[in-house]
Amino acid sequence: MRAVPVSIALAVLMLAACSKSSDVLEELPNSSLAGAAREDVPETRLESSLARPVTIGEDGPRLDACGAMGQAVRVGAKGLPVRAAPFADAKEIARMSEGGRAWVCTRSLDQKWLGVVLAAEPSSDNASEPADCGVSEPVDRKQSYDGPCLSGWVSSAGIRLIAG
């Protein structure tokens, strides 16, 4: 039996990898909602009620549930939109005003979005510290945030890290 040269084997593999891409596109749903029937998927993300919870505890059980504090900067008069999922067309659930603070808990894979827990208004006991949202202490495992404060996704360009 004679061995096939590596260059020939690579050429055959490269040719095999070429396929008519339109065949693949016809089989894909028209949204990122994998597994949904084509007719059941909304045409735009704006129509979608898709939400992705913010994950806390990514740094492990020995560190705070959210590892940093951020502040909204250069957000203009309208403020920084807080969204239900990490993409621009996701439903807006709140807005952060200039200087507003949030705990930064996670990031999107492309680093364009930060999963945050919005710092509640300072308690009357200590006006300089935000109220406790349950993320400044460790948690046992990585999990979705379900505490008392609002959580969501903001553009990383609008947040400056101030602690952590």
Secondary structure, DSSP 8 states (H G I E B T S, - for coil): -----HHHHHHHHHHHH---HHHHHHHS-SSS-TTS-GGGS-SSSTT-------EE-TT-TTS-SS-EEEEE-S-TTT-EEEESSSSTTS-EEEEE-TT-EEEEEEE-TTSSEEEEEE---B-SS-TTSB---S-SS--SS-EE--SSS-EEEEEGGGEEEEE-
